[in-house]
Structures are given as structure tokens and as C-alpha cells.
């Protein structure tokens, strides 16, 4: 089973879940995180071409995955204030990377309008950043946008289904939502004949009415998980961290330390995948809470990478608390995964001098703690010299916290200030699992 991020993979897992799980849904809930799925497009966004053209790429509400991450799209649904048909494509961008399932993606047609949605459309597709995965939709419209918000003169009828006359522009179609004085919020066009249209029953209006902008909305069910879809892998790695490995990480998996470590093992012929638990603002205390609640008790773990000192420093967590949380992880590992290695990583450098001074102390305390154990299955690696911390341009938007792709790769490959790099550490200390 390859890391292609295709619907074929999802369907095979629906029939036969990964080892240790009763179902794919159980695995997604334990290893991944549910995504809040909602997106909408206004009139301007939806219709930007000619009458027979196609609208912009529609916001399906599901983001394309960031570096180190993949998304499983279970289902999507669509609604609109005016009748539309469209298509949603989910999966690797065609031609992105030959040989990575780049032509295998879901292409699902849908139809929706006022008063009816597309219903839940099953997708069941993995979208992998490493395979240039995207989620999007194109909306094909049934009407000419020149008629939007056209002024309409209403007949004098005060009840029933008033006939609209003197329509400005012959752009109305059955089902379009209408707005105006005296109209119910759900008033719509029931019939069109030439430049004359009929409103829905008991719709009453006086004066000028307009066509409601066709707000298009999309929602559904999706999960975010590690960009590591080889669910038949022989070895499993767990990465625990902050937003530097999570929501504000490298833009591509090919510059993400967890993905690069997994790729290194694959290059050695070691079948593996990784689980990613990295959250913005979280320090060692938050992850210890998750661990003690059993959230990290996975069916199999062969290597654990623990990387939280950046947030420990920024949140002013006492060094003794950090090492105490590390000790709790080590005791848990020895109990549940006695043959598993755990690697504590001193975090990448911070631009702010006060926070970096705190991190220097925390890194040293963590290094001393690991040395005191004299345990070959507990290791420490410092990322303090990953890149030049005094250069604001090394950080995303110069925020002084989150490295750009280049510094992430420098952290992995080494080279700055004679730093050997994380790859060298893995090669020397973790070459086999």
C-alpha cells in the first residue's frame, strides 16, 4: 500500500482497517483530529466568467493540507440560494508528482439550490501534501450574471403569486431567491417566460425587488492526520510537538522534520509511518495531560519524538516541570512500550532574547535529565543551532517563532554554524528501529 493519498487507499481501509483498530473511523479519531468544515462563496467569488463559463475554485470548507499533514475527506454537502450544478475534485493535483497517484482523485458532481441541498456526498479520499493534494470545486451556473441584482417592477397584486414585469435583463431562472419590501425571506422565482417571471405563492411585494446574491455554502466531515499513509507499515513513529510541527509548520512535507525522518527510514528499507500530535500553544504540560488521559496509547509505537521546549520557554514553564513531564513520559514508555526509544528534542531557536534565554536553560535541564538516566532507549538532541536566530527573515512573517521551509531543511540537513543536523543524529543514533 503506497503513500499515494488516493480514494483506492481509503476504500481498502474501509474494508480492512490498519492493525490494532476496529475500523478506519476509530483510527482517524485516535490518530487524527476532526476538522471544522464550512466554506462559503459570495456572488463575486462564484461567477467570474461568461454565461457558459465556470466559476472560481469554490471553497469547499476543507483546507488543502499543510506540510507534514494529510486530510481524510469523508463527505461533503452543498447548498445555494439559486440553482447550481458543480463538481468537486478531491485528491492529488493532476501531474503534480509522477508516480505518486497524481492522476487518481475523486471528481464528484452535485446539484443544489434554494430549499434543497446536495445531501451528503460520500468522498472517502485521503489528500496528501506530499502528493500535492488539493480540495476544491468549480461551480457551473445556469444563468447569466448580468441579471444579478437587476431592478424588477412588481405588479399590483397583493397576494397569491404576483407576476414580475418589466424585468431588467432576461437573467432570471426558476428557483432564484428574491429580496424586497414585503417579501418573505424565502421568496423565490417559480416560473419564467421570456422577460416575465412568477414569484412563489403568497409572496407579496411593493416597489422594486432584487435578486438575492447566490451565496454558496459547503460543509462536510473531514479529519486531519499525519502525511504518512502507509497503514501497512511495520514500524510506527509518534511525533509530539507545537505549531512548528503543526498548523504553522513548513508549507511542504518535504521540509517537515517528521516526514523527512520517516523518509530517511524508508530509504533504509524500513517500512514505517508516523503519527503527528502537534498543536499551537501547547507545551509539555498540555501533552502530559493528553498522555495521562490515555490519548497516546496507540496499538504500536517504535520511536517517540518529543519536541515542546519552544512553547515551554514562551509560556515560562519552570525547567523542573519540563523535566518532570519528560520523566512521566519515560515511565509510561517503559511500562507500555519497553523496547521503544524516546527522543527529547531541544527546540529550534527563538528570535526573542528573553524567550531564547529561557529555552537555553530548559534545553540544558532536559539534556541533563536524559544523561542522568543512562538509558540507550532515551536520547536527547538539541536543535539550538538549526539556523541563525538573529535573522527575522528566517521566520514566517518575521514572527521569531516559526521557521520558514529553508530553515526547516537546514535543521534537517545541518550546515549552519557547524551544526551536523537532525539527519546526522538520526543516522548515527537511530539508523535501525
C-alpha positions in Angstrom: 0.0 0.0 0.0 1.6 3.3 -1.1 1.5 6.8 0.2 -0.5 7.9 -2.8 -3.3 9.6 -1.0 -6.0 8.2 -3.3 -9.5 7.0 -2.9 -8.3 3.5 -3.6 -6.4 3.6 -0.3 -9.4 4.8 1.6 -11.7 2.2 0.2 -9.2 -0.6 1.1 -9.0 0.7 4.6 -12.8 0.9 4.9 -12.9 -2.8 4.2 -9.8 -3.7 6.2 -8.6 -1.2 8.9 -5.0 -0.8 10.0 -3.7 -3.3 12.6 -4.9 -2.6 16.1 -8.1 -0.7 15.1 -11.6 -2.0 14.7 -12.4 0.5 11.9 -10.9 3.3 9.9 -13.2 5.8 11.8 -11.7 4.6 15.1 -8.2 5.1 13.7 -9.0 8.6 12.4 -10.5 9.7 15.7 -7.5 8.4 17.7 -4.6 9.4 15.4 -6.2 12.4 13.7 -8.2 15.4 14.6 -11.7 16.3 13.3 -11.8 19.4 11.1 -14.4 22.1 11.3 -15.7 22.0 7.7 -17.5 25.1 6.4 -17.0 27.4 3.5 -19.0 29.9 1.5 -18.7 31.9 -1.7 -20.5 35.2 -2.5 -21.8 36.4 -5.8 -18.5 38.0 -6.8 -16.4 34.9 -6.0 -18.6 32.4 -7.7 -19.3 33.9 -11.1 -16.3 35.5 -12.9 -16.6 34.2 -16.5 -19.1 34.3 -19.4 -22.6 32.9 -19.4 -21.4 29.4 -20.3 -18.2 29.6 -18.3 -17.3 28.1 -15.0 -16.9 29.9 -11.7 -13.9 30.2 -9.5 -12.5 27.4 -7.5 -15.1 27.0 -4.8 -14.4 27.0 -1.1 -15.4 23.5 0.0 -14.6 24.3 3.6 -11.9 21.7 3.7 -8.4 23.2 3.6 -5.6 21.7 1.5 -3.2 20.0 3.9 -0.1 21.8 5.2 3.4 20.3 5.5 3.6 17.0 7.3 -0.1 16.6 7.2 -2.8 14.9 5.2 -6.6 15.2 5.3 -9.2 12.4 5.0 -12.4 13.8 3.4 -15.3 11.6 4.4 -18.2 13.5 2.9 -19.3 16.9 1.6 -22.6 18.7 1.1 -23.5 21.9 -0.7 -26.4 24.4 -0.8 -27.0 27.7 -2.6 -29.7 30.4 -2.8 -30.1 29.8 -6.5 -30.0 26.5 -8.6 -26.5 25.5 -9.5 -24.7 22.4 -10.6 -21.0 21.9 -10.0 -18.2 19.5 -9.4 -15.8 18.9 -6.5 -12.4 17.5 -7.0 -10.6 15.9 -4.1 -7.1 14.4 -4.2 -3.6 14.9 -5.7 -3.3 17.7 -8.3 -3.1 16.0 -11.7 0.5 15.8 -12.8 1.9 17.1 -9.5 4.4 14.4 -8.9 4.5 11.4 -11.4 4.3 8.1 -9.7 2.5 9.4 -6.5 -1.0 8.7 -7.6 -1.1 12.1 -9.2 -3.9 11.3 -11.6 -6.1 9.5 -9.0 -8.6 11.9 -7.5 -12.3 12.0 -6.8 -14.4 14.1 -9.2 -17.9 14.3 -7.8 -20.8 16.1 -9.5 -23.5 17.8 -7.4 -26.7 19.9 -7.7 -28.3 22.2 -5.2 -30.5 25.2 -4.8 -32.9 27.1 -2.5 -34.7 24.7 -0.3 -32.7 21.7 -1.2 -29.1 20.7 -0.6 -26.9 18.3 -2.4 -27.1 15.9 0.5 -24.1 14.2 2.0 -21.9 13.2 -0.9 -19.5 10.3 0.1 -15.9 11.2 -0.8 -13.7 8.8 1.3 -10.5 10.1 -0.1 -7.1 10.9 1.5 -5.4 14.2 0.4 -1.7 14.1 0.9 0.5 17.2 1.0 3.5 15.1 -0.3 1.4 14.2 -3.3 0.4 17.9 -3.8 -3.1 17.2 -2.6 -5.9 19.8 -3.0 -9.6 20.1 -2.3 -11.7 22.4 -4.5 -14.8 22.7 -6.7 -15.9 24.5 -9.8 -19.5 25.8 -10.0 -21.2 25.7 -13.3 -24.0 28.3 -13.4 -27.4 28.1 -15.1 -27.8 31.8 -15.7 -26.2 35.0 -17.0 -24.6 37.0 -14.2 -25.6 40.3 -15.9 -29.1 39.8 -14.4 -27.9 39.7 -10.8 -29.4 42.4 -8.6 -31.4 43.6 -11.6 -34.2 46.0 -10.7 -37.7 44.4 -11.1 -41.1 46.2 -11.1 -43.8 44.2 -9.3 -47.4 44.0 -10.5 -50.1 45.5 -8.2 -51.2 42.1 -7.0 -51.1 41.8 -3.2 -51.5 38.1 -2.7 -51.1 34.8 -4.5 -48.2 34.6 -6.9 -47.6 38.1 -8.3 -46.2 38.3 -11.8 -43.0 40.2 -12.1 -43.0 42.6 -15.1 -40.5 45.0 -16.8 -37.7 42.7 -15.8 -34.3 44.3 -16.3 -32.3 41.7 -18.1 -33.6 38.3 -19.0 -31.4 36.5 -16.5 -33.9 35.0 -14.1 -34.2 31.3 -13.7 -36.6 29.1 -11.7 -35.5 28.9 -8.1 -33.7 32.2 -7.7 -34.1 33.8 -4.3 -35.7 37.3 -4.2 -35.4 40.3 -1.9 -37.7 43.3 -1.5 -40.2 45.2 0.7 -42.9 42.8 1.9 -41.3 39.6 0.7 -40.7 36.7 2.9 -37.1 35.7 3.4 -37.6 32.6 1.3 -39.4 34.1 -1.6 -38.2 32.7 -4.9 -39.0 32.6 -8.7 -41.3 29.7 -9.5 -41.6 30.2 -13.3 -40.0 32.2 -16.1 -41.4 33.1 -19.5 -39.4 35.5 -21.6 -38.9 38.6 -19.5 -41.8 37.8 -17.2 -41.4 35.8 -14.0 -43.7 34.5 -11.3 -42.9 34.6 -7.6 -43.6 31.9 -5.0 -47.1 31.5 -3.5 -48.3 34.3 -1.2 -45.2 36.4 -1.9 -46.3 40.0 -1.8 -44.1 43.0 -2.6 -44.4 46.7 -3.4 -41.9 48.7 -5.4 -38.6 47.4 -6.6 -37.3 44.0 -5.7 -33.9 42.5 -6.4 -32.4 39.1 -7.0 -30.6 37.7 -3.8 -26.9 37.2 -4.3 -26.4 33.4 -4.7 -24.5 32.6 -1.6 -23.0 29.2 -2.0 -22.1 27.2 1.1 -20.3 23.9 1.6 -19.7 21.7 4.6 -18.9 18.1 5.5 -16.9 15.7 7.6 -13.1 15.5 7.4 -10.1 14.6 9.6 -6.6 15.9 9.7 -3.8 13.4 10.3 -0.1 12.8 9.5 1.0 12.8 5.9 2.0 9.2 6.3 -0.5 6.9 4.7 1.4 3.6 4.6 -1.0 1.9 7.1 0.5 -1.5 6.5 3.9 -0.2 7.8 5.9 -2.4 10.1 7.1 0.4 12.3 5.2 3.4 13.8 6.7 6.7 14.9 4.9 9.3 17.2 5.8 12.9 16.9 4.7 15.2 19.7 5.1 19.0 19.3 3.9 22.5 18.9 2.6 24.6 15.9 6.2 24.5 14.5 5.3 20.9 13.5 1.6 21.6 13.3 -0.5 24.4 11.9 2.4 26.8 11.3 5.0 24.4 10.0 6.7 24.1 6.7 4.5 24.5 3.6 5.6 21.2 2.2 6.0 17.8 3.8 9.4 17.6 2.1 10.6 20.3 4.5 8.9 18.8 7.6 11.1 17.0 10.1 8.7 14.2 10.9 8.1 13.4 7.2 11.9 13.7 6.5 12.7 11.3 9.3 10.1 8.8 8.0 11.5 9.2 4.5 15.0 8.5 5.9 13.8 5.2 7.4 12.1 4.3 4.1 15.4 4.9 2.3 17.0 2.4 4.6 14.4 -0.2 3.7 12.4 0.3 6.9 8.7 0.2 6.4 7.2 2.9 8.6 4.7 5.6 9.1 4.3 8.4 11.7 1.5 9.8 13.9 1.6 13.6 14.4 0.3 15.3 17.6 1.4 18.9 17.3 -0.7 21.8 18.4 -0.3 25.6 18.6 0.3 27.0 22.1 0.8 23.5 23.6 3.8 22.9 25.9 5.0 19.9 27.8 2.1 20.3 30.3 -0.6 20.0 27.7 0.9 16.9 26.2 1.4 15.4 29.6 -2.3 15.9 30.2 -3.1 14.1 26.9 -0.7 11.3 27.7 -2.0 10.7 31.2 -5.6 10.6 29.8 -4.5 7.7 27.5 -4.7 9.7 24.3 -1.2 8.5 23.2 -1.8 4.8 23.9 -1.6 3.6 20.3 -1.6 -0.1 19.3 2.1 0.2 18.3 4.9 2.7 18.8 8.6 2.1 17.9 10.0 5.6 18.2 8.7 8.7 20.1 9.9 12.2 19.3 9.0 14.8 21.9 9.5 18.5 20.9 7.9 21.1 23.1 10.6 23.4 24.6 9.8 26.3 22.3 6.4 26.7 24.0 7.8 25.7 27.4 10.1 28.7 27.1 7.4 31.1 25.8 4.9 30.0 28.4 7.6 30.4 31.1 7.3 26.8 32.3 9.8 26.0 35.1 12.6 23.7 33.9 11.8 21.3 36.8 8.2 21.0 35.4 9.5 20.3 31.9 11.8 17.5 33.2 9.1 16.2 35.4 6.8 15.9 32.4 9.6 14.2 30.5 10.1 11.7 33.3 6.4 10.9 33.2 6.7 10.1 29.5 9.7 7.9 30.1 7.9 5.9 32.9 4.9 5.5 30.6 7.1 4.3 27.7 8.9 1.8 29.9 5.6 0.4 31.1 3.7 0.2 27.8 6.4 0.2 25.2 9.5 -1.2 26.9 11.5 -1.7 23.6 10.6 1.7 22.2 13.0 4.7 22.0 12.0 8.2 23.1 13.9 11.2 21.8 13.6 14.5 23.5 14.3 17.4 21.2 15.6 20.8 22.4 13.5 23.2 20.3 14.6 25.3 17.3 15.9 28.8 18.3 13.7 31.8 19.1 14.3 35.4 17.9 13.2 37.0 21.2 16.2 37.1 23.6 14.2 36.6 26.8 12.4 33.6 25.5 15.5 32.1 23.9 17.4 32.5 27.2 14.6 30.6 29.0 14.9 27.9 26.3 18.6 27.6 26.8 18.1 26.7 30.4 15.3 24.3 29.6 17.3 22.6 26.9 20.2 22.1 29.4 17.9 20.8 32.1 16.4 18.3 29.6 19.8 17.2 28.4 21.0 16.7 32.0 17.9 14.7 32.8 18.4 12.3 29.8 22.1 11.9 30.7 21.2 11.0 34.3 19.1 8.0 33.1 22.0 6.4 31.2 19.4 4.6 29.2 20.1 3.7 25.5 16.4 4.0 24.7 16.2 7.6 25.9 18.0 10.1 23.9 18.4 13.9 23.5 19.1 16.1 20.5 19.4 19.9 20.5 18.1 22.0 17.6 19.5 25.2 19.1 21.9 25.8 16.2 19.5 24.8 13.5 19.7 28.2 11.8 20.6 31.8 12.5 18.1 33.0 15.1 19.1 36.7 14.8 17.7 36.9 11.2 14.0 37.7 11.4 13.6 36.7 7.7 14.2 33.0 8.8 10.8 33.0 10.4 7.3 33.1 9.0 6.2 36.7 8.6 9.2 37.5 10.8 7.3 36.3 13.9 10.5 35.0 15.5 9.0 31.6 16.3 8.0 29.5 13.2 10.8 28.8 10.8 10.3 29.0 7.0 10.9 26.0 4.8 14.6 26.8 4.3 15.4 26.9 8.0 13.4 23.6 8.5 15.6 22.0 5.8 18.7 23.5 7.3 17.7 22.0 10.7 17.4 18.6 9.0 20.5 18.7 6.7 22.8 20.7 9.0 25.4 23.2 7.9 24.8 26.3 9.9 27.5 27.1 12.5 28.9 23.5 12.1 25.6 22.0 13.2 25.5 18.4 12.0 21.7 18.4 11.6 18.9 16.2 12.7 19.5 13.8 9.8 23.0 13.1 11.1 21.7 12.5 14.5 19.1 10.0 13.1 21.8 8.4 11.0 24.2 8.0 14.0 21.7 7.1 16.7 18.5 5.8 15.2 19.6 4.1 12.0 17.6 1.0 12.8 14.3 0.5 14.7 
